[in-house]
Amino acid sequence: MTTRRLSQAERDAIPVEIGYALLSACFLGAVVFAAIAGPTAVWALPPTVERFLLAGGAWVAGGLAAIRVVHVLWRYGRHH
């Protein structure tokens, strides 16, 4: 394994890539949560169903957001 110094452009690209990963993960999480839990805001559903949709939406959105961050940063690290 060899180590080399990063150029200024490469050092500047790291926080940009982290910001992109976090922002795209937040957007993905919001869209997925809205898609799953959205019916609770539109229709009058039984309380158990509403809780299930809200909890399920939060779990799925959080999981996909975490996977998105890992995927973007892993792809960036492998590319550079």
C-alpha positions as CSV (number, residue, x, y, z in Angstrom):
1,M,0.0,0.0,0.0
2,T,1.4,3.3,-1.0
3,T,0.4,6.6,0.4
4,R,0.6,9.9,-1.5
5,R,-0.3,13.4,-0.7
6,L,-3.7,14.6,-1.8
7,S,-3.9,17.6,-4.0
8,Q,-5.9,20.6,-2.9
9,A,-8.7,19.7,-5.4
10,E,-8.9,16.2,-4.0
11,R,-9.1,17.5,-0.4
12,D,-11.8,20.0,-1.5
13,A,-13.8,17.2,-3.1
14,I,-14.1,15.2,0.0
15,P,-16.5,17.4,2.0
16,V,-18.5,18.1,-1.2
17,E,-19.0,14.4,-1.7
18,I,-19.9,13.9,2.0
19,G,-22.5,16.7,1.7
20,Y,-23.9,15.2,-1.5
21,A,-24.2,11.8,0.2
22,L,-26.0,13.3,3.2
23,L,-28.3,15.5,1.1
24,S,-29.3,12.8,-1.3
25,A,-29.9,10.4,1.6
26,C,-32.2,12.9,3.3
27,F,-34.1,13.5,0.1
28,L,-34.4,9.7,-0.5
29,G,-35.6,9.2,3.1
30,A,-38.2,12.0,2.8
31,V,-39.6,10.7,-0.4
32,V,-39.8,7.1,0.9
33,F,-41.3,8.1,4.2
34,A,-43.9,10.3,2.4
35,A,-44.7,7.4,0.1
36,I,-45.2,4.9,2.9
37,A,-46.7,7.1,5.6
38,G,-48.5,9.6,3.3
39,P,-51.8,7.8,3.4
40,T,-52.1,8.6,7.1
41,A,-52.3,12.3,6.2
42,V,-54.9,11.8,3.5
43,W,-57.3,9.2,4.8
44,A,-58.8,8.5,8.2
45,L,-57.3,5.1,9.0
46,P,-57.5,3.0,12.2
47,P,-54.9,4.1,14.8
48,T,-53.1,0.8,14.6
49,V,-52.7,1.1,10.9
50,E,-51.5,4.7,11.2
51,R,-48.9,3.7,13.8
52,F,-47.7,0.8,11.6
53,L,-47.4,3.0,8.5
54,L,-45.5,5.7,10.4
55,A,-43.2,3.3,12.1
56,G,-42.7,1.3,8.9
57,G,-42.0,4.4,6.9
58,A,-39.5,5.7,9.4
59,W,-37.6,2.3,9.5
60,V,-37.5,1.9,5.7
61,A,-36.6,5.5,5.1
62,G,-33.8,5.5,7.7
63,G,-32.4,2.2,6.4
64,L,-32.5,3.4,2.8
65,A,-30.9,6.7,3.7
66,A,-28.1,4.9,5.5
67,I,-27.5,2.6,2.6
68,R,-27.5,5.6,0.3
69,V,-24.7,7.3,2.3
70,V,-22.6,4.2,2.4
71,H,-23.1,3.6,-1.3
72,V,-22.1,7.1,-2.4
73,L,-19.1,7.3,-0.1
74,W,-18.0,3.8,-1.0
75,R,-18.2,4.6,-4.7
76,Y,-16.3,7.8,-4.2
77,G,-13.5,6.0,-2.2
78,R,-13.2,3.3,-4.8
79,H,-13.0,5.8,-7.7
80,H,-10.3,7.8,-6.0
